[in-house]
Amino acid sequence: MKKITLSALIFIVGISLFAQESEIKRNELKINMSNLIGFKWFDVSYERLLNEESSIGVGTLFSLDNESEGLDEYRTFSITPYYRQFFSSKYAEGFFVEAFTMLHSGTNYDYIYDPYVNQDETESKYTDFAVGISVGGKWVTKRGFVAEVYAGIGRDLLNQSDIEVVGRGGVSIGYRFQ
């Protein structure tokens, strides 16, 4: 009888541990609202939680308005893979440090000024590659709503664009799911 009871107990504990493992939501889909509102960029990202302390992800940015001005105004597209390390007792949330790479493209505008001739403008397309680091915080509700704030900076390595430094950051909202 003791063997049957012990076997049943081990079976029940095993099933409950397996059920808890499958309940962990490991995928996130987010949109960067500050980039959409402030710069007219559609910036969406997917993140996969590796464990309670780390995740990998990729963000994709498209410019919705070629006439916008401001910070990094010449970028029209970027794809940004990243790795995050979390420093919290909660599962993949709280303060994090992120390492990222960014493949980005856009348009360079060169202005030629001659006092005897009208000002002339030339434009050229570019594609560049940057590496950088970000810091931020992430909060997740019990039902999976995600909010995060982050900021970072990266350095262009190919010197193809007029800018040498790229920015990464914003306020994102999204959903964590299975």
ABEGO torsion letter per residue (X at the ends): XAAAAAAAAAAAAAAAAAAAAAABBABBBBBBAAAAAAAGBBBBBBBBBABAABBBBBBBBBBABAABBEBGAABABBBBBBBBBBBBABBGBEBBBBBBBBBBBEBBBBBBBBAABBBBBBBBBBBBBBBBBBBBBBBBBAAGBBBBBBBBBBBBAAGABABABBBBEEBBBBBBBX
